[in-house]
Amino acid sequence: MTKSQVLNEKSWIGTVVDVHSGDSLSVLHPQKNTVERLYFPHTRAPAVNLPWSFEAREALRRRAIGQKVKVEI
């Protein structure tokens, strides 16, 4: 693990491993070796089984899965 992956207790760089909906995803925490589920603040995606929910999730999945992201809590 490099110093750049864990910036401090509340800021780290991880990899997106799953997308749950258009406004939530899971990121692998490199130091703890756990998956953290994160929600985008002030973003509302349609709930599951509502119109456009599949499209919102798939758009985020295509864009984010496997990408390195900086998480700031």
C-alpha positions as CSV (number, residue, x, y, z in Angstrom):
1,M,0.0,0.0,0.0
2,T,1.3,3.4,-0.9
3,K,1.0,6.6,1.2
4,S,-1.2,8.1,-1.5
5,Q,-3.9,5.5,-1.0
6,V,-4.7,6.4,2.6
7,L,-4.5,10.2,2.9
8,N,-5.9,10.4,6.5
9,E,-8.6,8.7,8.6
10,K,-11.4,10.3,6.6
11,S,-9.9,10.6,3.2
12,W,-8.6,7.7,1.1
13,I,-8.3,6.4,-2.5
14,G,-10.1,3.2,-3.3
15,T,-11.6,1.2,-6.2
16,V,-15.3,1.1,-7.1
17,V,-16.4,-2.5,-6.9
18,D,-20.2,-2.3,-7.1
19,V,-23.0,0.0,-8.0
20,H,-26.3,-0.4,-6.1
21,S,-28.3,2.4,-7.6
22,G,-27.9,5.7,-9.3
23,D,-26.9,7.3,-6.1
24,S,-24.9,4.7,-4.1
25,L,-21.9,2.5,-4.8
26,S,-19.3,0.4,-2.9
27,V,-15.6,1.2,-2.8
28,L,-12.8,-1.1,-1.6
29,H,-10.9,0.6,1.3
30,P,-7.2,-0.3,0.7
31,Q,-6.1,-0.1,4.4
32,K,-8.9,-1.9,6.0
33,N,-9.4,-4.3,3.1
34,T,-13.2,-3.8,3.5
35,V,-15.9,-2.6,1.1
36,E,-17.5,0.7,2.2
37,R,-21.0,1.5,0.8
38,L,-21.2,5.2,0.0
39,Y,-24.2,7.4,-0.9
40,F,-23.9,10.6,-2.9
41,P,-25.2,13.6,-0.9
42,H,-27.9,15.8,-2.5
43,T,-28.4,13.3,-5.3
44,R,-31.7,11.4,-5.8
45,A,-32.0,8.5,-8.1
46,P,-35.3,6.6,-8.7
47,A,-35.9,3.8,-6.2
48,V,-35.6,0.2,-7.5
49,N,-38.5,-0.8,-9.8
50,L,-39.5,2.7,-10.6
51,P,-39.2,4.2,-14.1
52,W,-35.6,5.0,-15.0
53,S,-34.0,3.2,-12.0
54,F,-32.3,0.7,-14.2
55,E,-31.0,3.3,-16.5
56,A,-29.7,5.5,-13.7
57,R,-27.8,2.5,-12.1
58,E,-26.4,1.3,-15.4
59,A,-25.2,4.8,-16.4
60,L,-23.3,5.1,-13.1
61,R,-22.0,1.5,-13.4
62,R,-20.6,2.0,-16.9
63,R,-18.8,5.1,-15.8
64,A,-17.5,4.1,-12.3
65,I,-16.9,0.4,-12.0
66,G,-13.2,-0.4,-11.6
67,Q,-12.2,3.3,-11.4
68,K,-10.0,4.7,-8.7
69,V,-11.8,7.3,-6.6
70,K,-10.9,9.7,-3.8
71,V,-13.3,9.3,-0.9
72,E,-13.7,12.2,1.6
73,I,-16.0,11.8,4.5
